[in-house]
Amino acid sequence: MSSADTPGTTSHVRSGRDTEGNTTVPTLARTRSSSKAKTSRKTSWYFTPLRVAAILIALAALGVFSVWAYRLTLTPVHDHGQAVGNTQPGHTLRFYLDRPSIKEAVLQIGGNLALLAPLGVLLPVVFTRLRGPLRLALVCGLISLTIETLQGSLITGRAFDSDDVILNTVGVVLAYLLIGRRLSRLIRGPK
């Protein structure tokens, strides 16, 4: 890549005659686009109210999601003593993948991937500090670990499962990479 191909530069080839009438050799002149010109653009007056509205909608969606997730994960289930905990990563995944019914595996694995996935879209919109897959994975991994710990210790008919924590966290990161990153930048602007 030559210096003329450098991003942020434009090139013009100049040739012609000098003051004495001699033909000049073509030269390459570069001009840098000013970063001030890009940042000094004024945003329309309606951008700020639209961003505020989008953030408020995301906050409301987080509230609705929290209630839904609570009802789905932290309410007692009458399982007649069948709930068994799992602290070995991969154990439950192997159990479902080894079963003859692919439908049950898809429901369990897909359900755990999708359970907290909305957080991968909503959290970066509401909290710009949570942009980035690592930060989001840490925060949502802790949220999932808290849910699983509560299930295993306090909720009747529920059990702790380390694979659920892993799948929930992976689902959040995938949602962020597929939708959340772009949506957060669109609504909140670049970092």
C-alpha positions in Angstrom: 0.0 0.0 0.0 1.5 3.3 -1.0 1.3 6.5 0.9 -1.3 7.7 -1.6 -3.5 4.8 -0.6 -3.4 5.7 3.1 -6.9 6.1 4.5 -7.8 9.7 5.3 -5.8 11.1 2.4 -6.6 12.1 -1.1 -4.1 12.3 -3.9 -3.9 14.5 -6.9 -1.4 14.2 -9.7 0.0 17.6 -10.7 1.9 18.3 -13.9 2.3 21.3 -16.1 4.9 24.0 -16.8 6.9 25.9 -14.3 7.5 29.7 -14.5 10.1 29.4 -17.1 7.9 27.3 -19.5 9.6 24.0 -18.9 7.4 20.9 -18.6 7.4 19.6 -15.0 7.4 16.0 -13.9 4.1 14.8 -12.4 4.2 14.9 -8.6 1.9 13.5 -6.0 0.4 15.9 -3.6 -1.5 14.7 -0.6 -4.0 16.5 1.5 -5.3 15.1 4.8 -9.0 15.2 5.5 -9.5 17.2 8.6 -10.9 15.3 11.6 -12.3 18.6 12.8 -14.5 18.8 9.7 -16.0 15.5 10.6 -16.6 16.3 14.2 -17.8 19.8 13.7 -20.9 18.7 11.9 -23.9 19.8 13.8 -26.4 17.1 14.6 -30.0 17.8 13.9 -32.0 19.1 16.9 -34.2 15.9 16.9 -31.2 13.5 17.4 -31.0 14.0 21.1 -34.7 13.4 21.8 -34.6 10.3 19.6 -31.6 8.9 21.5 -33.3 9.6 24.8 -36.5 7.9 23.6 -34.5 4.9 22.4 -32.7 4.6 25.7 -36.0 4.9 27.6 -37.5 2.2 25.4 -34.5 0.0 26.0 -34.8 0.5 29.8 -38.5 -0.4 29.6 -37.6 -3.5 27.6 -35.0 -4.4 30.3 -37.7 -4.1 32.9 -40.1 -6.3 31.0 -37.3 -8.8 30.3 -36.3 -9.0 33.9 -39.9 -9.8 35.0 -40.1 -12.4 32.3 -36.8 -14.0 33.2 -37.7 -14.0 36.9 -40.9 -15.9 36.2 -39.2 -18.3 33.9 -36.2 -19.1 36.0 -36.9 -18.3 39.7 -40.3 -19.7 40.3 -40.8 -23.1 41.8 -41.4 -26.2 39.6 -43.1 -29.4 40.8 -40.7 -31.9 39.4 -41.3 -34.7 42.0 -37.6 -34.7 43.0 -36.1 -35.1 39.6 -34.0 -31.9 39.5 -30.3 -32.8 39.8 -27.5 -30.2 40.0 -24.5 -30.2 37.7 -21.1 -28.6 38.5 -19.1 -30.3 35.7 -19.0 -28.1 32.6 -20.2 -30.0 29.5 -21.9 -32.8 31.4 -25.5 -31.6 30.7 -24.6 -30.8 27.1 -23.3 -34.3 26.5 -26.4 -35.7 28.2 -28.7 -33.8 25.8 -26.6 -34.4 22.7 -26.5 -38.2 23.4 -30.2 -38.5 23.6 -32.1 -39.9 20.6 -34.6 -37.0 20.5 -32.9 -34.0 18.8 -36.0 -31.9 19.7 -35.2 -32.0 23.4 -31.6 -31.1 22.8 -32.5 -28.1 20.6 -35.1 -26.9 23.2 -32.7 -27.1 26.1 -29.6 -25.8 24.5 -31.4 -23.2 22.3 -33.5 -22.1 25.3 -30.4 -21.5 27.4 -28.7 -19.7 24.5 -31.7 -17.5 24.1 -32.6 -16.9 27.7 -30.3 -14.0 28.5 -29.6 -13.0 24.9 -31.7 -9.8 25.1 -29.2 -8.5 27.5 -26.6 -8.6 24.8 -28.7 -6.1 22.8 -30.2 -4.0 25.6 -27.3 -3.5 28.1 -24.9 -1.9 25.6 -27.7 0.5 24.5 -28.4 1.6 28.1 -24.9 1.4 29.5 -22.2 2.3 27.0 -19.5 1.0 29.4 -20.8 -2.5 28.7 -19.8 -2.3 25.0 -17.4 -5.1 24.2 -17.9 -8.9 24.3 -15.5 -9.4 27.3 -17.2 -6.9 29.6 -20.6 -8.1 28.6 -19.6 -11.7 29.1 -18.3 -10.9 32.6 -21.4 -9.0 33.7 -23.9 -11.5 32.2 -21.9 -14.5 33.4 -22.3 -13.1 36.9 -26.0 -12.6 36.3 -26.4 -16.1 35.1 -24.3 -17.5 37.9 -26.5 -15.6 40.4 -29.7 -17.1 38.8 -28.3 -20.6 38.8 -27.1 -20.3 42.4 -30.5 -19.1 43.5 -32.1 -21.9 41.6 -29.9 -24.5 43.3 -30.2 -23.2 46.8 -33.6 -21.6 47.2 -36.1 -22.6 44.5 -38.0 -25.8 44.9 -37.7 -28.1 41.9 -34.8 -26.2 40.4 -31.1 -27.1 40.4 -27.7 -25.4 39.7 -26.3 -26.3 36.3 -22.9 -25.0 35.2 -23.7 -25.6 31.5 -26.6 -23.2 31.8 -24.2 -20.5 33.0 -22.0 -21.2 30.0 -24.8 -21.3 27.4 -26.5 -18.1 28.8 -23.2 -16.2 28.6 -22.5 -17.5 25.1 -26.0 -16.4 24.0 -25.5 -12.9 25.4 -22.1 -12.5 23.5 -23.6 -13.8 20.3 -26.6 -11.4 20.5 -24.1 -8.6 21.1 -22.0 -9.5 18.2 -24.9 -10.0 15.8 -27.2 -7.1 16.9 -26.1 -5.3 20.0 -22.9 -3.7 18.8 -24.4 -2.1 15.8 -27.6 -1.0 17.5 -25.6 0.5 20.4 -23.5 2.5 18.0 -26.5 3.6 16.0 -28.4 4.8 19.1 -25.7 6.1 21.4 -23.0 7.0 18.8 -19.4 5.9 18.8 -17.6 5.5 22.2 
